């Protein structure tokens, strides 16, 4: 841009001939900002504290890799995917701002849009996560989805109608869509008492992927493109009965599912009322908002920095028992594949049951 400005302000036939370079640069930046249609949100009343305990427990194992992996939520409308994405985005924004000691310079925020086009014109920032929400996912070309979910890349770009949408390395990317096929959900064969107790189970990778067949851009939905998204994105599907969690991986292993019983909302019941108030135009933050943020700070740090090895060492007996149980469960369901003791699924299972975390009931 600097080179272009220098040339144009010195060309006699240029409309900005003899303009001051600082003025030109400022004008160009303002023009670019005017073209950004993604909404920037700095005011949000919920935190990680407002999650339903079951969902927060399922999310915990995925958090340490959010600098490298994106989050994708598919499922039934009305379960809270949008507020969940916003809660995570604001928590991560506050975390990175605090870590960089920029509290006095940068306001926690996130951008949200229903089209990838709308993110163009302004570069992304690790301090401001982006959320693709309520768009038609099955109409999005794979090159756009791959660019958006490529969180671990040095810089990713997607060419859009009004310029390039650009995201920086480590910037959290989340998408929330309703695209999934409920008819293809695996059969609910769990005993009622086992499901009431909240015990998890597994479904085959093929069964899980059948629910997502309708989510992909049909003309480009080949195995290579789909796997490129799967290895970049932690996927969650919420149905009317289960929450399915697939950690980002190239391995087609079994997928964990957690029973939702009669409460399919991913928010705590008290927090759902607060979200509904905010959605209807309420602007006041709850009186305990700062207390929730103070609770979130060390919790977020623990979630982001707690590797599987430390969990296993602190809970060796439980971890070894789970290792055996998980290995047997996986072998019984995947007789044609070799079980990898360090798989993303086993790590998810161990963390889900062993994570030392104060949950709100």
JOSUL-V638717 format. One line per field, one symbol per residue. ss: DSSP state (@ for helix, = for strand, . for the rest). phi: phi as a letter, one per 40 degrees, with the letter a starting at -180 (. if undefined). A space follows every 10 residues. Layout:
# JOSUL-V638717
ss: ???
phi: ???
This chain:
# JOSUL-V638717
ss: .@@@@@@@.. .......... @@@@@@@@@@ @@@@....== =......@@@ =.@@@@@@@@ @@@......= =====..... @@@@@@@@@@ @@@@@@@@@. ........== ===..@@@@. ....=..=== ===...@@@. .@@@@@@@@. ....====== ..======.. ..=====... .@@@...... .@@@@@...= ===.@@@@@@ ..@@@..@@@ ..@@@@@@@@ ..======.. .=====.... ....=====. ......=.@@ @@@@@@@@@. ........@@ @@@@@@@@@@ @@@@@..@@@ @@@@.@@@@@ @@@@@@@@@@ @@@....... ...@@@@@@@ @@@@...... .
phi: .ccccdcccb cdcccbdgcc cccccccccc cccccccccc bbbacbbccc ccdccccccd ccccbccbbc bbbbiccgch ccccccdccc cccccccccc fbdcbbcdaa bbabbcdccc gaccaccbcb bcbgcccccc cccccccccc cccdabbbcb cbhbcbbccg ccbbbbacca bccccdccbc ddcccccgcc abbccccccc cbdccccdcb cbdccccccc cbbcbbbbbc bbbcbbcdac cccdbcbbcc fcbcccccdc cccccccccc hcbccccccc ccccccdccc ccccbbcddc ccccbdcccc ccdccccccc ccbbccbccb cbcccccccc cccbccaccc c
